[in-house]
Amino acid sequence: VFAMARDSADIQLNIGAEVVRIPDYLFSGARISSISFAQPSNVTTIGDHAFTNYTGTQVTIPQSVEWVFENSFPAGTTVTWEGKYVYRGNTLFQYIGSDTAFTVPQTIAEKAITAIGANAFAGKTSLRECFIPATIEEIGANAFSGCTDLVILAEAAAKPAGWSDAFNPENVPVVWDWDSLNYTPINGGSEYAVTKGSGSAPIVFIPSYHNEKPVTAIGEQGFAGMENLTAVVFQDGSNITDIGREAFEGCALLSDIVLPGGVTYIGADAFSGCHSLAYIEIPQGAANIKLNGFSPETTVEWQGRFLFRGDTLLQYSGDEAVFIVPEGIAVIGANAFAGNTALEKCIVPVTVTDMEQDALKGCTGTIVAEAAAKPAGWDEGYNPDNAVIVWNLPEAAAGLTYTEINGGTEYAVSKGAQNAEIVYIPAYYNGKPVTQIGNLGFAYMTSIIAVVFEEDSNITVIGQQAFHGCENLADIVLPESVLSIGDSAFIECKSLTDIVLPGGLTEIGVNVFLDCIALKSAAIPDGVTEIGAHAFHGCGSLERIDLPDTVEQIGDYAFLGCHSLERINISENSELETIGVSAFLDCVSLTKVVLPNGAASIGQQAFHGCTNLTSIYIPESVETIGWYAFVGCGKVTVYTPHAAWPAGWDAAFNPSGGSVAWNSPRWYPSGDEGAEII
C-alpha cells in the first residue's frame, strides 16, 4: 500500500501487515521518500536493491526482519533496526536492544562492521556483557557511558589505536584476549574445566558455556602463578561448582573475585598467596574448606556464618544453637560473638590462645572451653556481660564408660550415667589409647548436641549404631584417625546437617546415615570403594554428593528418597561398576544421568520414581539392567550405543513410556540446567 505525495513525484510507502517478504529490486525504479511498516509487522526479509532509489536519509525497519542485504537501501542511509541497533555503512551507531549480553556483529546486512560510534551504548544500564570482535578497528568517545555494571570482552590483545581513549568513561573492566583460555573435557566429556591459556591479560573472564557444554570447574593450579592477574569475572548464570586445588595460588595481585553462588567445592590452597585479595565470600553450599587455604591478608566470609582472616575468627553471625570454633583458629577477635543471642553453646578448643576485648559481649549462651582455666592470652574484658563459662571440657563431660579391648592395651568408650549435652572423647584413658566408640555407645542419647574429640585423637572405629537416635546431635567433626564407621552409626540423627568423612575410610556401611533428614552435604574421601545399602536412605535434604573415583559399588536403596538430590559427581576415571536395587528410587530432582564407561549393571527399580529424569546415557559396558529400572520415568530418553536390545536388559526395564535411542554416539547433556550423575 502506498500514497503519492501531493507536491512531488516521490512515493510515501506503507507496508502492510500481510507482507512477509520484499523481493529483490521490487521498488528499485521508484522514488520513495518515506517508508513505514504496519505495527506489528510480519516482514522477515528485505531483498537486495529493494529500495535502490530511496531518497530519505533514514529508515526504521521492524524487529520482525531477520535479513537485510548490503544494497537493500542506498549507501549512506541510516537504518534503525527496532530492538537491535542503528547502523550506517560500516558503523554501528547505536545499540537499542535490551539484552543483558550482546555480541557486536562482524557484519550487518552483509557489510563488515569495523567501527562503533560515539555514545553507541550510552545509558544501557541493563547490559552486563559486551563481546567485541577483533574486526572492530574504531570505537568513539563515550561509547559505553553510563554502563556501570558492564564487562567488556575484547578479542583484541590490547586497545587498538583507533579506539578513543574515552571509549570507556566508567572505567568498567575490559578483558583483553578474553577467549584464549584452555578447556579440558571432564565428567565423560559432558562438561569442561577451564585453565589459563596463552593470554596474559590482567582480567580473566570465565564463561558459563564452551562449545555448548557447561563450564563447571576451574582446574587444579588452573591460574596459579599468574603474577599480573588482578580480577576474575564470571559470566552471569555461571555453572562453576568446583574450584580446584591451588587454582589461584601465587596470584599476588588478584584483588577482585566474586564466587558464583553454585560453588560447592574449594580445593586446598586455592587462594594461597593472593596477598592483594582483601575480601572473599564463600557461598552457602561450599563445605570442607581449609582455613589455611587463604592468604593471611584475606578476610574470608564463609557461608554467611563467620569471618576469618588467617588464624583469627573476626565475627560469627550464624544462627546455630551450637557452634564449634573451627580447627586452625588461634585468635577470637574483638566483638566476634557480640550480641549473638541465638547461640546456646559455643565450644572453644584449647588451640584458641587469644580472645580479644568484648568478644562475648551480649552473649546469653554458655561458652564451653577445653582449657582448664582462662588462658593468659584472653583479654580481661573478653566477657563483659559475664556469659556462663564452663572450663575444662574434659572434666565437664566426664562420667563416660571405658571398656578394655585388644588384650587390655586399648579402650572403647561409651556413654555413662549422665545425660550430657556435650560429649568429649579423650585421646587416652589411664595412659592407654581410646581407639573405639563401642556398638550402641551413645545410642538414643537425645541430650547430645555435640561431640568433641581431643586433639590427636586415637579413635579408629566408630561402632555399629554408635549414635543411633541422637536426634539433637548437630555438630561432630570426625578425627582423621577414623578408619571404620559401623552400620547404622548415625541412623536418625535428625539435626545433623553436614559431615566430613575421614580420609582413611574404605566403605560407608549399611544404614550409616539413614533418615538423617537435615543432612545437606557429605564429603566422601578418596579410597572409599562402596556406598552401602540404605547408606543415605531418607536424607531428604541432601543436595549433592561428590563420589571419588575409587567407588565401585552403590548399594541397594543407597539414596532412596533423597528428594533434594540434584547432583552426584562421578568423574570420567570412575571405577563404578554397580548401581544397586532402588539405589535412586524417588530422587525426583535428578534430570540427567551420564554413566561412566565401565559401569556393568543397573539394579531393579534403580531409578524408580525419578519423575523429572529426562535423559540417561548407558554405555556399552552395561550388560545388565534390572526389572522396572526406570518405572515412573515417563519423560526419560535412554541413549545407548547398543544397536539392539542386549540379552541382559530386562524386557520391562523401561515400562513407563520412555523412549530408547539405539546406536547413539556418546551423548552429553545440553547447556540447560539440570542434575547429572556423571
Residue pairs with C-beta under 8 A, 6 or more apart in sequence:
1 14
1 15
1 16
2 11
2 12
2 13
2 14
2 32
3 11
3 12
3 14
4 11
4 12
5 11
5 12
5 33
8 33
9 31
10 31
10 32
10 33
10 55
11 30
11 31
11 32
11 33
12 32
12 33
12 34
12 36
13 27
13 32
13 34
13 35
13 36
14 36
14 37
14 38
15 22
15 35
15 36
15 37
15 38
15 41
15 43
16 38
17 38
17 40
17 41
17 42
18 42
19 38
19 41
19 42
19 43
20 42
20 43
20 44
20 45
21 43
21 44
21 45
21 47
22 43
22 45
22 46
22 47
22 50
23 47
23 50
24 47
24 48
24 49
24 50
24 69
25 47
25 48
25 49
25 50
25 52
26 47
26 50
27 50
27 51
27 52
27 53
27 54
28 49
28 50
28 51
28 52
28 53
29 53
30 53
31 53
31 55
32 51
32 53
32 54
32 55
32 56
33 54
33 55
33 56
34 56
35 51
35 54
35 56
35 59
37 43
37 60
37 61
37 62
39 62
40 62
40 64
41 62
41 64
41 65
42 64
43 61
43 62
43 64
43 65
44 64
44 65
44 66
44 67
45 65
45 66
45 67
46 61
46 65
46 67
46 68
46 69
46 72
47 69
47 72
48 69
48 70
48 71
48 72
49 69
49 71
49 72
50 69
50 72
51 59
51 72
51 73
51 74
52 71
52 74
53 74
54 73
54 74
54 77
56 77
57 76
57 77
57 78
58 77
58 78
58 79
58 80
59 73
59 77
59 78
59 79
59 80
60 79
60 80
60 81
60 82
61 68
61 79
61 80
61 81
61 82
62 82
63 81
63 82
63 83
63 84
65 81
68 79
68 81
68 108
68 109
69 109
69 110
70 109
70 110
70 111
72 109
73 79
75 89
76 88
76 89
77 88
78 86
78 87
78 88
78 93
79 86
79 87
79 88
79 109
80 86
80 94
80 96
81 87
81 96
81 108
82 96
83 96
83 97
83 98
84 95
84 96
84 97
85 92
85 93
85 94
85 95
85 96
85 97
85 108
86 92
86 93
86 94
86 96
87 93
87 108
87 109
87 111
87 113
89 111
90 111
90 112
90 113
90 114
90 115
91 113
91 114
91 115
91 116
91 117
92 104
92 105
92 108
92 113
92 115
92 116
92 117
92 120
93 117
93 120
94 117
94 119
94 120
95 102
95 120
95 121
95 124
95 127
98 126
99 126
99 127
100 126
100 127
100 128
100 129
100 236
101 127
101 128
101 129
101 130
101 131
101 235
101 236
102 127
102 129
102 130
102 131
103 130
103 131
103 133
104 113
104 116
104 130
104 131
104 132
104 133
104 136
105 113
106 112
106 113
106 133
106 135
107 113
112 135
113 135
113 136
114 135
114 136
114 137
114 138
115 136
115 137
115 138
115 139
115 140
115 162
116 132
116 136
116 138
116 139
116 140
116 143
116 167
117 140
117 143
118 140
118 141
118 142
118 143
118 164
119 140
119 141
119 142
119 143
119 145
120 139
120 140
120 143
121 127
121 130
121 143
121 144
121 145
121 147
121 150
122 142
122 143
122 144
122 145
122 146
122 147
123 145
123 146
123 147
124 146
124 147
124 150
125 146
125 147
125 148
125 149
127 147
127 149
127 150
128 149
128 150
128 151
128 236
129 150
129 151
129 153
129 235
129 236
130 144
130 147
130 150
130 151
130 152
130 153
131 153
131 178
132 139
132 152
132 153
132 154
132 155
132 156
133 155
134 154
134 155
134 156
136 156
136 160
137 160
137 162
138 160
138 162
138 163
139 162
139 163
139 164
139 167
140 164
140 167
141 164
141 166
141 167
142 166
142 167
142 169
143 164
143 167
143 168
144 150
144 152
144 167
144 168
144 169
144 170
144 172
145 169
145 170
146 170
147 170
147 172
148 170
148 172
149 172
150 170
150 172
151 172
151 173
151 174
151 175
151 205
151 233
152 168
152 172
152 173
152 174
152 175
153 175
153 178
153 179
153 205
154 174
154 175
154 176
154 177
154 178
155 177
155 178
155 179
156 176
156 177
157 176
157 177
157 199
157 201
158 176
159 174
159 176
168 174
173 203
173 231
173 233
174 203
175 201
175 203
175 204
175 205
175 233
176 199
176 201
176 203
177 199
177 201
178 199
178 201
178 205
180 197
180 198
180 199
181 194
181 195
181 196
181 197
181 199
181 204
181 206
182 194
182 195
182 196
182 197
183 192
183 193
183 194
183 195
183 210
183 211
183 215
184 192
184 193
184 194
184 195
184 219
185 191
185 192
185 572
186 192
186 193
186 216
186 217
186 571
186 572
187 216
187 569
187 570
187 571
187 572
187 594
187 676
187 678
188 572
188 594
188 596
188 597
188 617
188 666
188 668
188 678
189 213
189 572
189 666
189 668
190 213
190 594
190 668
190 669
190 676
190 678
191 213
191 214
191 215
191 216
191 217
191 239
191 678
192 210
192 211
192 213
192 214
192 215
192 216
192 217
193 215
193 216
193 217
193 218
193 219
193 222
193 242
193 244
194 206
194 210
194 215
194 217
194 218
194 219
194 222
195 218
195 219
195 221
195 222
195 223
196 204
196 222
196 223
196 226
200 226
200 228
202 228
202 229
202 230
202 231
202 253
203 229
203 230
203 231
203 232
203 233
204 223
204 226
204 229
204 231
204 232
204 233
205 233
205 234
205 235
206 215
206 218
206 232
206 233
206 234
206 235
206 238
206 240
207 215
207 235
208 214
208 215
208 235
208 236
208 237
208 238
208 239
208 671
209 215
209 239
209 671
212 670
212 671
213 668
213 669
213 671
214 239
214 669
214 671
215 238
215 239
215 240
216 239
216 240
216 241
216 242
217 240
217 241
217 242
217 243
217 244
218 240
218 242
218 243
218 244
218 247
219 244
219 247
220 244
220 245
220 246
220 247
220 267
221 244
221 245
221 246
221 247
221 249
222 244
222 247
222 248
223 229
223 232
223 247
223 248
223 251
224 246
224 247
224 248
224 249
224 250
224 251
225 249
225 250
225 251
226 248
226 250
226 251
226 254
227 250
227 251
227 252
227 253
228 253
229 248
229 251
229 253
229 254
230 253
230 254
230 255
230 256
230 276
231 254
231 255
231 256
231 257
232 248
232 254
232 256
232 257
234 240
234 258
234 259
234 260
238 260
238 262
239 260
239 262
239 673
240 259
240 260
240 262
240 263
241 262
241 263
241 264
241 265
241 567
242 263
242 264
242 265
242 267
243 259
243 263
243 265
243 266
243 267
243 270
244 267
244 270
245 267
245 268
245 269
245 270
246 267
246 268
246 269
246 270
246 272
247 267
247 270
247 271
248 254
248 257
248 270
248 271
248 274
249 269
249 270
249 271
249 272
249 273
249 274
250 272
250 273
250 274
251 273
251 274
252 273
252 274
252 275
252 276
253 276
254 271
254 274
254 276
254 277
255 276
255 277
255 278
257 277
257 280
258 281
259 280
259 281
259 282
259 283
260 283
261 283
261 284
261 285
262 283
262 285
263 282
263 283
263 285
263 286
264 283
264 285
264 286
264 287
264 521
264 544
264 546
265 286
265 288
265 546
266 282
266 286
266 289
266 293
267 293
268 290
268 293
269 290
269 292
269 293
270 293
271 277
271 280
271 293
271 294
271 295
271 298
272 292
272 293
272 294
272 295
273 295
274 294
274 295
274 298
275 295
275 297
276 297
277 294
277 295
277 297
277 298
278 297
278 298
278 299
279 298
279 299
279 300
279 301
280 294
280 298
280 299
280 300
280 301
281 300
281 301
282 289
282 300
282 301
282 302
282 303
283 303
284 303
284 304
285 521
285 543
285 544
286 302
286 303
287 498
287 500
287 521
287 523
288 500
288 521
288 523
289 302
290 328
291 300
291 308
291 311
291 326
291 327
291 328
291 329
292 328
294 300
294 310
296 309
296 310
296 311
297 309
298 309
299 307
299 308
299 309
299 314
300 307
300 308
300 309
301 307
302 308
303 318
304 317
304 318
305 316
305 317
305 318
305 320
306 313
306 314
306 315
306 316
306 317
306 318
307 313
307 314
307 315
307 317
308 314
308 326
308 329
311 328
311 329
311 330
311 331
312 329
312 330
312 331
312 332
312 333
313 325
313 326
313 329
313 331
313 332
313 333
313 336
314 333
314 336
315 333
315 335
315 336
316 323
316 336
316 337
316 340
316 343
317 340
318 342
318 343
319 342
320 342
320 343
320 474
320 475
321 342
321 343
321 344
321 345
321 449
321 474
322 343
322 344
322 345
322 346
322 347
322 449
322 450
322 474
322 475
323 343
323 345
323 346
323 347
323 475
324 346
324 347
324 349
324 450
324 452
324 475
324 477
325 332
325 346
325 347
325 348
325 349
325 352
327 349
327 351
327 477
328 351
329 349
329 351
329 352
330 351
330 352
330 353
330 354
331 352
331 353
331 354
331 355
331 356
332 348
332 352
332 354
332 355
332 356
332 359
332 382
333 356
333 359
334 356
334 357
334 358
334 359
335 358
335 359
335 361
336 356
336 359
337 343
337 346
337 359
337 360
337 361
337 363
338 358
338 359
338 360
338 361
338 362
338 363
339 361
339 362
339 363
340 362
340 363
340 365
341 362
341 363
341 364
341 365
343 363
343 365
344 365
344 366
345 365
345 366
345 368
345 421
345 422
345 449
345 450
346 363
346 365
346 366
346 367
346 368
347 368
347 370
347 393
347 422
347 450
347 452
347 475
348 355
348 367
348 368
348 369
348 370
348 371
349 370
349 452
349 455
350 370
350 371
350 455
351 455
352 371
352 375
353 375
353 377
354 375
354 377
354 378
354 379
355 375
355 377
355 378
355 379
355 382
356 379
356 382
357 379
357 381
357 382
358 381
358 382
358 384
359 379
359 382
359 383
360 367
360 382
360 383
360 384
360 385
360 387
361 384
361 385
362 385
363 383
363 385
363 387
364 387
365 387
365 388
366 387
366 388
366 389
366 390
367 383
367 387
367 388
367 389
367 390
368 390
368 393
368 396
368 422
369 389
369 390
369 391
369 392
369 393
370 392
370 393
370 394
370 424
370 452
371 391
371 392
372 391
372 392
372 395
373 391
373 392
374 391
383 389
390 396
393 422
393 424
393 452
394 424
394 426
394 454
396 422
396 424
397 420
397 422
397 423
397 424
397 452
398 416
398 424
399 416
399 417
399 418
399 420
400 413
400 414
400 415
400 416
400 423
400 425
401 413
401 414
401 415
401 416
402 411
402 412
402 413
402 429
402 430
402 434
403 411
403 412
403 413
403 414
403 438
404 410
404 411
404 432
405 411
405 412
405 435
405 436
406 435
408 432
409 432
410 432
410 433
410 434
410 435
410 436
410 458
411 429
411 430
411 432
411 433
411 434
411 435
411 436
412 434
412 435
412 436
412 437
412 438
412 441
412 463
413 425
413 429
413 434
413 436
413 437
413 438
413 441
414 437
414 438
414 440
414 441
414 442
415 423
415 441
415 442
415 445
419 445
419 447
420 445
420 447
420 448
421 447
421 448
421 449
421 450
422 448
422 449
422 450
422 451
422 452
423 442
423 445
423 448
423 450
423 451
423 452
424 452
424 453
424 454
425 434
425 437
425 451
425 452
425 453
425 454
425 457
425 459
426 434
426 454
427 433
427 434
427 453
427 454
427 455
427 456
427 457
427 458
428 434
428 458
433 458
434 457
434 458
434 459
435 458
435 459
435 460
435 461
436 459
436 460
436 461
436 462
436 463
437 459
437 461
437 462
437 463
437 466
438 463
438 466
439 463
439 464
439 465
439 466
439 486
440 463
440 464
440 465
440 466
440 468
441 463
441 466
441 467
442 448
442 451
442 466
442 467
442 470
443 465
443 466
443 467
443 468
443 469
443 470
444 468
444 469
444 470
445 467
445 470
446 469
446 470
446 471
446 472
447 472
448 467
448 470
448 472
448 473
449 472
449 473
449 474
449 475
449 495
450 473
450 474
450 475
450 476
451 467
451 473
451 475
451 476
452 477
453 459
453 477
453 478
453 479
457 479
457 481
458 481
459 479
459 481
459 482
460 481
460 482
460 483
460 484
461 482
461 483
461 484
461 486
462 478
462 482
462 484
462 485
462 486
462 489
463 486
463 489
464 486
464 487
464 488
464 489
465 486
465 487
465 488
465 489
465 491
466 486
466 489
466 490
467 473
467 476
467 489
467 490
467 493
468 488
468 489
468 490
468 491
468 492
469 491
469 492
469 493
470 490
470 492
470 493
471 492
471 493
471 494
471 495
472 494
472 495
473 490
473 493
473 495
473 496
474 495
474 496
474 497
476 496
476 499
477 500
478 499
478 500
478 501
478 502
479 502
480 502
480 503
480 504
481 502
481 504
482 502
482 504
482 505
483 502
483 504
483 505
483 506
484 505
485 501
485 505
485 508
485 509
485 512
486 509
486 512
487 509
487 510
487 511
487 512
487 532
488 509
488 510
488 511
488 512
488 514
489 509
489 512
490 496
490 499
490 512
490 513
490 516
491 511
491 512
491 513
491 514
491 515
491 516
492 514
492 515
492 516
493 513
493 516
494 515
494 516
494 517
494 518
495 518
496 513
496 516
496 518
496 519
497 518
497 519
497 520
497 521
497 541
498 519
498 520
498 521
498 522
499 513
499 519
499 521
499 522
499 523
500 522
500 523
501 508
501 522
501 523
501 524
501 525
501 528
502 525
503 525
503 526
503 527
504 525
504 527
505 524
505 525
505 527
505 528
506 527
506 528
506 529
506 530
507 528
507 529
507 530
507 531
507 532
508 524
508 528
508 530
508 531
508 532
508 535
509 532
509 535
510 532
510 533
510 534
510 535
510 555
511 532
511 533
511 534
511 535
511 537
512 532
512 535
512 536
513 519
513 522
513 535
513 536
513 539
514 534
514 535
514 536
514 537
514 538
515 537
515 538
515 539
516 536
516 538
516 539
517 538
517 539
517 540
517 541
518 541
519 536
519 539
519 541
519 542
520 541
520 542
520 543
521 542
521 543
521 544
522 536
522 542
522 545
523 546
524 531
524 545
524 546
524 547
524 548
524 551
525 548
526 548
526 549
526 550
527 548
527 550
528 547
528 548
528 550
528 551
529 550
529 551
529 552
529 553
529 575
530 551
530 552
530 553
530 555
531 547
531 551
531 553
531 554
531 555
531 558
532 555
532 558
533 555
533 556
533 557
533 558
533 580
534 555
534 556
534 557
534 558
534 560
535 555
535 558
535 559
536 542
536 545
536 558
536 559
536 562
537 557
537 558
537 559
537 560
537 561
538 560
538 561
538 562
539 559
539 561
539 562
540 561
540 562
540 563
540 564
541 564
542 559
542 562
542 564
542 565
543 564
543 565
543 566
543 567
544 565
544 566
544 567
544 568
544 569
545 559
545 565
545 567
545 568
545 569
546 568
546 569
547 568
547 569
547 570
547 574
547 576
549 570
549 571
549 573
549 574
549 575
550 575
551 570
551 574
551 575
551 576
552 575
552 576
552 577
552 578
553 576
553 577
553 578
553 580
554 576
554 578
554 579
554 580
554 583
555 580
555 583
556 580
556 581
556 582
556 583
556 603
557 580
557 581
557 582
557 583
557 585
558 580
558 583
558 584
559 565
559 568
559 583
559 584
559 587
560 582
560 583
560 584
560 585
560 586
561 585
561 586
561 587
562 584
562 586
562 587
563 586
563 587
563 588
563 589
564 589
565 584
565 587
565 589
565 590
565 675
566 589
566 590
566 675
567 675
567 676
567 677
568 676
568 677
569 677
569 678
570 576
570 596
570 677
570 678
571 596
571 678
572 596
572 678
574 596
574 598
575 598
576 595
576 596
576 598
576 599
577 598
577 599
577 600
577 601
578 599
578 600
578 601
578 603
579 595
579 599
579 601
579 602
579 603
579 606
580 603
580 606
581 603
581 604
581 605
581 606
581 626
582 603
582 604
582 605
582 606
582 608
583 603
583 606
584 590
584 606
584 607
584 610
585 605
585 606
585 607
585 608
585 609
585 610
586 608
586 609
586 610
587 607
587 609
587 610
588 609
588 610
588 611
588 612
589 612
589 675
590 607
590 610
590 612
590 613
590 675
590 676
590 677
591 612
591 613
591 614
591 615
591 674
591 675
591 676
592 613
592 614
592 615
592 616
592 669
592 674
592 675
592 676
593 607
593 613
593 615
593 616
593 617
593 676
593 677
593 678
594 616
594 617
594 667
594 668
594 669
594 676
594 677
594 678
595 602
595 616
595 617
595 618
595 619
595 622
595 677
596 619
596 678
597 619
597 620
597 621
598 619
598 621
599 618
599 619
599 621
599 622
600 621
600 622
600 623
600 624
601 622
601 623
601 624
601 625
601 626
602 618
602 622
602 624
602 625
602 626
602 629
602 653
603 626
603 629
604 626
604 627
604 628
604 629
604 650
605 626
605 627
605 628
605 629
605 631
606 626
606 629
606 630
607 613
607 616
607 629
607 630
607 633
607 636
608 628
608 629
608 630
608 631
608 632
608 633
609 631
609 632
609 633
610 630
610 632
610 633
610 636
611 632
611 633
611 634
611 635
612 635
613 630
613 633
613 635
613 636
614 635
614 636
614 637
614 674
615 636
615 637
615 639
615 667
615 669
616 630
616 636
616 637
616 638
616 639
617 639
617 640
617 664
617 666
617 667
617 668
618 625
618 638
618 639
618 640
618 642
619 640
619 641
620 640
620 641
620 642
622 640
622 646
623 646
623 648
624 648
624 649
625 648
625 649
625 650
625 653
626 650
626 653
627 650
627 652
627 653
628 650
628 652
628 653
628 655
629 650
629 653
629 654
630 636
630 638
630 653
630 654
630 655
630 656
630 658
631 655
631 656
632 656
633 654
633 656
633 658
634 656
634 657
634 658
635 658
636 654
636 656
636 658
636 659
637 658
637 659
637 660
637 661
638 654
638 658
638 659
638 660
638 661
639 661
639 664
639 667
640 660
640 661
640 662
640 664
641 663
641 664
641 665
641 666
642 662
642 663
643 662
643 663
644 662
654 660
661 667
669 676
